[in-house]
Amino acid sequence: MATFTLTGLLKQVAGRSPLLRAISVSGKFDLTHARLHELVERAAFRLLAAGVKPGDVVALTFPNTVEFVIMFLAVIRVRATAAPLNAAYTLDEFEFYLSDSESKLLLTSKEGNEPAQSAAAKLNIPHAKATLADADSEVTLSLSQFESAPDSLSELLNNPSDVALFLHTSGTTSRPKGVPLTQENLYSSVQNIKSVYKLSESDSTVIVLPLFHVHGLLAGLLSSLGAGASVVLPAAGRFSASTFWSDMNKYNATWYTAVPTIHQIILDRHLSSPEPSYPKLRFIRSCSASLAPSILARLEEAFVAPVLEAYAMTEATHLMASNPLPEEGPHKAGSVGKPIGQEMAILDEHGVEQGANATGEVCIRGPNVTKGYKNNLEADKSAFQFGWFHTGDLGFFDSDGYLHLVGRIKELINRGGEKISPIEVDAVLLSLPDIAQAVAFGVPDDKYGEEINCAVIPREGSNLDGSEVSRFCKKNLAAFKVPKKVFITDSLPKTATGKIQRRIVAEHFLAQISTAKVPKLGA
């Protein structure tokens, strides 16, 4: 197979480490790397026989199951494009994503997905169910096969330029944009992740994030498989706090990656009902949203492992920067570490590179970066300038070359000309022990143009009120950064991967301002 392709890398792993465990379906069965490769090849042949052609987009909506893994790899093996979708989407959402991706086929689990199937039927897109009974079976597809055999799969060579993955941005600040990612993008990102975390055949992890998202797919699944390591898919097909540590212990896990929301769930469960023992972890990884330094410290104390915060986005095929392993250098709370595998610069609005400790837009370029959005020239024009991809994030490098993020440009709060980073306010709020989750956000204000508010979820058993939060903020923040209003709540709007959407939070609480607990400063 061609070099610099994920497909070629996984074939090499299967040849080099055929008998090592690749995937465990918790409580059911295991697949070795050789067996996984065999199942992928046979599923790929079935796709060819069903008429899937190179360049076709195949949508997949599954829980975190072995069928998803096999079919995803089979789709990219036949030089088609895999478009994973959140199984919880509504009919209208499925219709948008299937149409926007121009999908030619919808694949689901044997249980199916009624909204997805209805949307596919409306768009005249065929649907098939994929099923794997056990480790000794093959994946069956409910698709009619051509009578004549397709061209030999062995003659179908994967190229680095093949568009293998199609994802949409999370849409936290704008309409979701379609992001095509090539085999070379996937290969480069996997190599970057393997390199910085020194992933090897002796590593094992439990997948806690959805595989329709770039974080779980690249950092959790594909990088492990590309390193000859193993992954565990929870029996429920999704993260479960009640089974997480039993799976981690049973399969001798050496690390895991998650978003801050899940880290907090894991930490809260540890504090309320600790396990008899925990596996010896090489590291814990956090990404996809800012991790407050106070939460990082609590995780390290609870699980006796370094917590490495990283920085990633869909357009970079996930990883852009990460804190290093302890043997490679210090990991800094509040920083997302150093660039990994690509060039990174801080640019001002004129494209001039900034020096240490000067804030500007984080910009990148490298083999892991998408070449452009799908059918979106306007987005391409603003994202690709001065020879760099512009992330939309504000940040700065410290004197040691570690990146510190200030916030999304569109989420920065402008209070009467004073620019406020909501990430900074989040970190202060989360250092108050009685707060479990917190988010700061901007709201329109007649006097200042924008004012800062926040919403917090109290820790279980706490009697926290808004006045206490306000007093704490006044002690720990400059006066202009103190939230004018505090909303006490039991839930916060998030994306499917646990990322808090500040824009939606603001809209939600502004609509409920008459009923929310909103103490003013000095209350």
GIUR-V767764 format. One record per helix or strand of 3 or more residues. SS is the DSSP state (@ for helix, = for strand). FROM is the first residue (numbers start at 1). TO is the last residue. Records with the same first field share a line. If there is no record, write none. Layout:
SS->FROM-TO, FROM-TO
This chain:
@->6-16, 33-49, 66-77, 91-101, 114-122, 153-155, 183-197, 214-226, 241-250, 260-272, 293-303, 314-316, 326-328, 377-383, 409-411, 422-430, 466-476, 479-481, 502-511
=->21-25, 29-32, 57-61, 81-84, 103-108, 126-131, 163-168, 178-182, 204-207, 230-233, 255-258, 283-286, 307-313, 318-322, 337-339, 343-347, 360-365, 388-397, 403-408, 413-415, 418-420, 435-445, 449-458, 485-489
